[in-house]
Amino acid sequence: MIRCKMYVSEKQDRAYAAYGGGPGVRQQESVVKLSAATDDGNKEWSKYTPSGQIELHITNPVAFEAFKLGQFYLVDFVEAPADEASEQK
């Protein structure tokens, strides 16, 4: 497992053309950008990984509101099987 401390560096709402929706059909989307934290508590990690960014495209307003601008979050990367069939073996 790899754990990263990140913070919400940007939040924005935007609309885009809905796939297969025809002309004028718009879908609302919210984007959350997480950037690597380089504060004193994360100094050792950021020494070797000085930057990084995760961008989430969210259509669930409740999930979007759960991310607070400037708030720190821990992100865990855990190796996963390539597909669900492998996971259930």
N, C-alpha and C positions, 0 to 999 in steps of 0.2 A: 504494500500500500504506500502511496505517496500522498502526503497531506500538504495542502497549500493554504496559506492565509491570504484572502483576497478581500477587496472592498468594492462596493458599488460605486463606480466612477461616473456612470451616466445612466439616465433613464429617459426614454422618449416614446411617445405614441406616434404611430404613423398608419396610413392606410395604403393598401396596395390592391392591384387588380386581382380578383379572386380567380383561381384556376378553374377554367371551364364555366365561369359564371357569365360570360358574354360581356359586351361593351357596357360600361358604366356600373358594373357590379363591383363593389369595393369590399374588402375585408379589413377589419381593424386589427392592428398588431401592435404590441408593445415590445420594446427592446430594452434589455438590461445588459449593461457591460460591467463585468467584474475585472478589476485590474489587480496585479500583484501588490501585496502590502510590503512596504520597505521600512516600517517603523522599527524601533529598537527591539521589540519583542520578536521580530521576524528577521533580525539582522543576519543571523547565520544562514538561513535559507536563501535570503535575497542576495547574499554574497555570491552564491553560485548560480542562482536563477534570478537575475536582476529585473527581469520584466516578463510579462505574460498577460494574456487577456482572454476572457471567455465572453462570448456574446450569446445571449439567450433571446430567442424570438418567441414571445408568449401571447397567446390569444385568450387566456383565462384571466380576467381582471383581478380576481382574488389572488392568484399566484403573483401577478405583477405587483400588487400592493404589498405583498409580503416582503419584497426587497426594498429596503430603505436606503435612499441616497446617502453615501458616506459611511454606511454601516459595514463592519467587517464580518466575513463569513469564512468558515473552514470548508474546504473542498477536498474530498477524498477521491483518489483515483485507485480503483481496485480492478485488477485484471479480471476480465470476463470471458466466457466462451464465445466463439464466433457466432453461434446461433442458439436458439432456444432448445433445439433437439439435443445439442451437446450438453446443455445445462442440466437436462433432466436425466442424464445417464449416471 
